[in-house]
Amino acid sequence: MDADKVFKALGDPTRRRLLDLLCEKNGQTLGQLCEHLDMARQSATQHIDLLEAANLVSTVKRGREKLHFINPVPLHEVYERWVRKFERQRLSLLHDLKQELEGEGQ
């Protein structure tokens, strides 16, 4: 995983919106995605290209259409590397607080 590409891709609200759209309904064409965006197809294509470069979106040709699919693996890797370790500490602190409060109530 190229974390810099993933974070760059996620840093833009339009690209996050594209990922949300694909999460809601995977396998959409560019035209279908553009129906939900206020921009030209060429601009949307540039955003999708960045998502593809970050391996967040893959495409499959079906006849003359190109279908776009979300790839959740890089998002999971970001979660494992950057979020989970902080979540563990937070949950541990909440557990300790719960134990302390329950001990005081007895």
The 8 nearest C-alpha neighbors of each residue, nearest first, counted from 0:
[[1, 2, 73, 76, 53, 5, 54, 4],
 [0, 2, 3, 4, 5, 53, 73, 54],
 [3, 1, 5, 4, 0, 6, 77, 53],
 [2, 4, 6, 5, 1, 7, 53, 8],
 [5, 3, 53, 7, 2, 1, 6, 8],
 [4, 6, 2, 53, 8, 7, 3, 9],
 [5, 7, 9, 3, 8, 4, 10, 2],
 [8, 6, 10, 4, 5, 9, 3, 11],
 [9, 7, 5, 6, 10, 50, 4, 49],
 [8, 10, 6, 7, 11, 15, 5, 14],
 [11, 9, 7, 8, 6, 12, 15, 14],
 [10, 12, 14, 9, 13, 8, 15, 7],
 [13, 11, 15, 14, 16, 10, 9, 17],
 [14, 12, 16, 15, 11, 17, 46, 36],
 [13, 15, 17, 16, 11, 12, 46, 18],
 [14, 16, 12, 18, 17, 13, 9, 19],
 [17, 15, 19, 13, 14, 18, 12, 20],
 [18, 16, 14, 20, 19, 15, 21, 13],
 [17, 19, 21, 15, 16, 20, 22, 14],
 [20, 18, 16, 22, 17, 21, 23, 15],
 [21, 19, 17, 23, 18, 22, 16, 24],
 [22, 20, 25, 24, 18, 23, 19, 69],
 [21, 23, 19, 20, 24, 25, 18, 69],
 [24, 22, 20, 21, 19, 25, 18, 17],
 [25, 23, 21, 22, 20, 26, 27, 19],
 [24, 26, 21, 68, 22, 27, 23, 69],
 [27, 25, 67, 68, 66, 24, 28, 21],
 [28, 26, 66, 67, 25, 31, 32, 29],
 [29, 27, 66, 31, 30, 65, 67, 32],
 [28, 30, 32, 31, 33, 27, 40, 65],
 [31, 29, 33, 28, 32, 34, 40, 27],
 [32, 30, 28, 34, 29, 33, 27, 35],
 [31, 33, 29, 34, 30, 35, 28, 27],
 [32, 34, 36, 30, 35, 31, 29, 40],
 [33, 35, 31, 32, 36, 30, 37, 29],
 [36, 34, 33, 32, 37, 31, 20, 17],
 [37, 35, 33, 38, 34, 32, 43, 13],
 [36, 38, 35, 39, 33, 34, 43, 40],
 [39, 37, 36, 42, 40, 43, 33, 41],
 [38, 40, 42, 41, 43, 37, 33, 36],
 [39, 41, 43, 42, 44, 33, 38, 29],
 [40, 42, 44, 39, 43, 45, 38, 46],
 [43, 41, 45, 44, 39, 40, 38, 46],
 [44, 42, 40, 46, 45, 41, 47, 39],
 [43, 45, 47, 41, 42, 46, 40, 48],
 [44, 46, 48, 42, 43, 47, 41, 49],
 [47, 45, 43, 49, 48, 44, 14, 50],
 [46, 48, 50, 44, 49, 45, 51, 43],
 [47, 49, 51, 45, 46, 50, 44, 52],
 [50, 48, 52, 46, 51, 47, 8, 53],
 [49, 51, 47, 53, 55, 48, 52, 56],
 [50, 52, 56, 54, 48, 53, 49, 55],
 [53, 51, 49, 54, 50, 48, 4, 55],
 [52, 54, 4, 5, 50, 51, 55, 49],
 [55, 53, 51, 52, 56, 50, 70, 57],
 [56, 54, 70, 50, 53, 51, 69, 73],
 [57, 55, 69, 51, 70, 68, 54, 50],
 [58, 56, 68, 67, 51, 69, 70, 54],
 [57, 59, 67, 66, 68, 65, 60, 56],
 [60, 58, 66, 65, 61, 67, 57, 68],
 [61, 59, 65, 64, 66, 62, 58, 63],
 [62, 60, 64, 65, 63, 59, 66, 58],
 [61, 63, 64, 60, 65, 59, 66, 28],
 [62, 64, 61, 65, 60, 66, 28, 59],
 [65, 63, 61, 62, 60, 66, 28, 59],
 [64, 66, 60, 59, 28, 61, 58, 67],
 [65, 67, 28, 26, 27, 59, 58, 60],
 [68, 66, 58, 26, 27, 57, 28, 56],
 [69, 67, 26, 57, 25, 56, 58, 21],
 [68, 70, 56, 21, 55, 71, 57, 25],
 [69, 71, 55, 56, 72, 68, 57, 54],
 [72, 70, 74, 73, 69, 75, 55, 56],
 [71, 73, 75, 74, 70, 76, 55, 54],
 [74, 72, 76, 75, 71, 77, 55, 0],
 [75, 73, 77, 71, 76, 72, 78, 55],
 [74, 76, 78, 72, 73, 77, 79, 71],
 [75, 77, 73, 79, 78, 74, 80, 72],
 [78, 76, 74, 80, 75, 79, 81, 73],
 [77, 79, 82, 75, 76, 81, 80, 83],
 [80, 78, 76, 83, 77, 81, 75, 82],
 [81, 79, 77, 78, 76, 82, 83, 84],
 [82, 80, 78, 77, 79, 83, 84, 85],
 [83, 81, 78, 85, 84, 79, 86, 80],
 [82, 84, 86, 79, 85, 78, 87, 81],
 [83, 85, 87, 86, 82, 81, 88, 80],
 [86, 84, 88, 87, 83, 82, 89, 81],
 [85, 87, 83, 89, 84, 88, 90, 82],
 [86, 88, 90, 84, 85, 89, 91, 83],
 [89, 87, 91, 85, 86, 90, 92, 84],
 [90, 88, 86, 92, 91, 87, 93, 85],
 [91, 89, 93, 87, 92, 88, 94, 86],
 [90, 92, 94, 88, 89, 93, 87, 95],
 [93, 91, 95, 89, 90, 94, 96, 88],
 [92, 94, 90, 96, 95, 91, 97, 89],
 [93, 95, 91, 97, 92, 96, 90, 98],
 [94, 96, 92, 98, 97, 93, 99, 91],
 [97, 95, 93, 99, 98, 94, 100, 92],
 [96, 98, 94, 100, 95, 99, 101, 93],
 [99, 97, 95, 101, 96, 100, 102, 94],
 [98, 100, 96, 102, 97, 101, 95, 103],
 [101, 99, 97, 103, 102, 98, 96, 104],
 [100, 102, 104, 98, 103, 99, 97, 105],
 [103, 101, 99, 100, 104, 105, 98, 97],
 [104, 102, 100, 101, 105, 99, 98, 97],
 [103, 105, 101, 102, 100, 99, 98, 97],
 [104, 103, 102, 101, 100, 99, 98, 97]]
